[in-house]
Amino acid sequence: MIGSGTFDFLRDLAKNNNREWFHENKGRHDEARANVLEFVGELVKGLSKIDKTISADLDPKTCVMRIYRDVRFSPNKAPYKNNFGAGISQQGKNFNGPGYYLHIHPEESFLAGGCWMPEPDMLKSIRQEIDYSGRDFRDIVTTTSFKNYFGEPDQEYKLKTTPKGYSADHPDIEYLKLKSFTFTHVLAPKELKSTNAAKKVLEGFEKLHPFMVFLRNAIS
């Protein structure tokens, strides 16, 4: 589970996002990161039983993202993120293709999965697979359990017009307009602080698994 101390650290960091405060509280960061690494280690072991592409020996250190922000091209010069993030795939957080994600934040935690902003060739392949196998895709993302848990796919950067090569009356045009193929489920802090937190997150990842398989088949 994610401890209260981890959330407390993130709250305080959000109020004091500067290098001096962070250096004075580096020990708190290290404790919080250790908590996250332990939790992600649990998730990796559990996910390896659901998704055979994930090794039970995957090092959680390859999954948990650094808290330091890259501010070179951002107008926001705050040096630190106010969350912990973990990406889980065959390559840990450095995946090019489908992956699972956990976002840990005092007020905005969530789990997610899919392909975020795939490169043009990958995007083309996913759209083609939805075009060719639309029924299979709908059978996954419109089932009652999936829909109740995730709702609609994330709409970020969705096209306002039809993508090239597809007609406006295509039965799956709203899916084909997507530029990212991801689903998200919000998690309350109390869920991550509960003793069965890993089980709750894994239940979400298990629901995502057929969608992940569809995406992998599309780009393979």
C-alpha positions in Angstrom: 0.0 0.0 0.0 1.0 3.6 -0.3 1.7 5.1 3.1 0.3 8.3 4.5 3.8 9.6 4.7 4.2 9.4 0.9 1.1 11.5 0.3 2.1 13.9 3.1 5.5 14.4 1.3 3.8 15.1 -2.0 1.5 17.6 -0.5 4.3 19.5 1.2 6.4 19.3 -2.0 3.6 21.0 -3.9 3.6 23.9 -1.4 7.5 24.1 -1.4 8.6 23.2 -4.9 12.1 24.5 -4.7 15.6 23.0 -4.5 16.4 24.3 -1.0 13.3 22.7 0.6 13.8 19.5 -1.4 17.4 19.1 -0.3 16.3 19.7 3.4 13.7 17.0 3.0 15.6 14.5 0.8 15.2 11.8 3.4 11.5 12.1 3.2 11.6 11.8 -0.6 13.8 8.7 -0.3 11.4 7.1 2.1 8.4 7.9 -0.1 10.2 6.6 -3.2 11.1 3.4 -1.3 7.4 3.0 -0.5 6.5 3.4 -4.1 9.2 1.0 -5.3 8.0 -1.7 -2.9 4.4 -1.2 -4.1 5.3 -1.3 -7.7 7.3 -4.5 -7.0 4.0 -6.0 -5.8 2.2 -4.9 -8.9 4.9 -6.3 -11.2 4.7 -9.7 -9.6 0.9 -9.7 -9.7 0.7 -8.4 -13.3 3.2 -11.1 -14.5 0.4 -13.6 -13.7 -2.1 -11.7 -15.8 0.1 -10.5 -18.7 2.8 -13.0 -19.7 4.8 -10.3 -21.4 5.6 -8.9 -18.0 8.4 -10.6 -16.2 8.0 -11.2 -12.5 11.7 -10.3 -12.2 11.2 -6.9 -13.7 13.1 -4.4 -11.5 10.6 -1.8 -10.1 13.4 0.7 -10.4 13.1 0.5 -14.2 9.4 1.3 -13.8 9.2 4.2 -11.3 9.8 7.6 -12.9 12.2 10.2 -11.5 10.6 13.1 -9.6 12.8 15.6 -11.3 11.1 17.6 -14.0 12.7 18.5 -17.4 12.1 22.3 -17.4 14.2 23.1 -20.5 11.2 23.6 -22.8 8.5 24.3 -20.2 7.1 27.6 -19.0 6.6 25.9 -15.6 10.1 26.0 -14.0 9.1 24.1 -10.8 12.0 21.6 -10.5 10.0 18.7 -9.2 6.9 16.8 -10.0 4.2 16.6 -7.3 3.4 13.0 -8.0 5.1 9.6 -8.4 4.5 7.8 -11.7 5.2 4.2 -12.7 5.1 2.7 -16.2 5.0 -1.1 -16.5 5.9 -2.9 -19.7 8.5 -5.3 -20.9 10.9 -2.4 -20.8 9.6 -0.8 -17.6 8.8 2.8 -18.0 10.6 3.2 -21.3 8.1 1.6 -23.5 7.3 2.3 -27.1 3.9 0.8 -27.5 1.3 -0.5 -25.0 2.0 -0.1 -21.3 0.4 0.1 -17.9 0.6 3.2 -15.8 0.0 4.2 -12.2 -0.1 7.9 -11.1 0.2 8.5 -7.4 -1.0 12.0 -6.2 -2.7 13.1 -3.0 -5.8 14.3 -4.9 -5.5 12.9 -8.4 -4.3 9.3 -8.4 -5.3 7.0 -11.3 -4.4 3.9 -13.2 -4.3 3.8 -17.0 -3.0 1.8 -19.9 -2.7 1.7 -23.7 -0.7 3.6 -26.3 -0.2 7.3 -25.5 0.5 9.4 -28.6 1.9 6.6 -30.7 4.3 7.5 -33.5 2.7 7.8 -37.0 3.4 4.3 -38.2 2.1 2.8 -35.0 -1.0 5.1 -35.0 -1.7 4.0 -38.6 -1.5 0.3 -37.6 -3.8 0.7 -34.7 -6.4 2.5 -36.8 -6.1 -0.2 -39.5 -6.7 -2.9 -36.9 -9.8 -1.1 -35.6 -11.0 -0.7 -39.2 -10.4 -4.4 -40.0 -11.5 -5.8 -36.6 -13.9 -3.2 -35.3 -16.2 -5.8 -33.8 -13.4 -7.4 -31.8 -12.4 -3.9 -30.5 -15.9 -3.0 -29.5 -16.4 -6.4 -27.8 -13.5 -5.4 -25.5 -14.2 -1.7 -24.8 -18.0 -1.8 -24.6 -18.4 -4.8 -22.3 -20.4 -3.8 -19.2 -17.6 -4.4 -16.7 -15.0 -2.5 -18.8 -17.4 0.4 -19.6 -18.5 0.7 -15.9 -14.9 0.8 -14.8 -13.2 3.0 -17.5 -16.0 4.7 -19.3 -14.9 6.2 -22.7 -11.3 6.2 -24.0 -9.3 9.3 -23.1 -10.1 12.1 -25.5 -6.9 14.1 -25.3 -5.7 15.3 -28.8 -8.7 13.6 -30.5 -9.1 14.8 -34.1 -12.0 17.1 -34.9 -12.2 15.8 -38.5 -12.0 12.3 -39.9 -8.5 10.8 -40.3 -7.2 10.5 -43.8 -8.5 7.4 -45.6 -11.7 7.0 -43.5 -15.2 8.2 -44.1 -17.3 10.2 -41.7 -19.9 7.4 -41.6 -17.5 4.7 -40.6 -19.1 2.7 -37.7 -16.0 3.2 -35.6 -15.1 6.8 -36.7 -15.1 8.1 -33.1 -12.4 5.6 -32.2 -10.5 6.2 -35.4 -10.3 9.9 -34.6 -8.3 9.2 -31.5 -4.6 10.0 -31.5 -4.0 8.2 -28.2 -5.5 4.9 -27.3 -5.7 4.9 -23.6 -8.2 4.3 -20.8 -8.1 5.8 -17.3 -9.6 5.0 -13.9 -9.5 7.4 -11.0 -8.3 6.1 -7.7 -9.3 7.6 -4.3 -6.4 8.1 -2.0 -8.0 5.8 0.5 -7.9 3.0 -2.1 -4.1 3.3 -2.4 -3.7 3.5 1.4 -5.7 0.4 2.0 -4.1 -2.9 2.8 -5.5 -4.4 -0.4 -4.3 -1.5 -2.6 -2.2 -3.7 -4.9 -5.2 -6.0 -5.4 -7.4 -3.1 -6.4 -4.8 -1.8 -8.9 -4.3 -5.2 -10.4 -8.0 -5.7 -10.8 -7.9 -2.6 -13.0 -4.9 -3.8 -15.0 -6.6 -7.1 -15.5 -9.6 -5.4 -17.1 -7.2 -3.6 -19.4 -5.3 -6.7 -20.5 -7.6 -7.7 -23.5 -7.3 -4.1 -24.7 -3.5 -4.3 -24.4 -3.5 -7.6 -26.4 -5.5 -5.9 -29.1 -3.0 -3.1 -29.4 0.0 -5.4 -29.4 -1.5 -7.5 -32.2 -2.2 -4.3 -34.1 1.4 -3.1 -34.1 3.1 -6.5 -34.3 
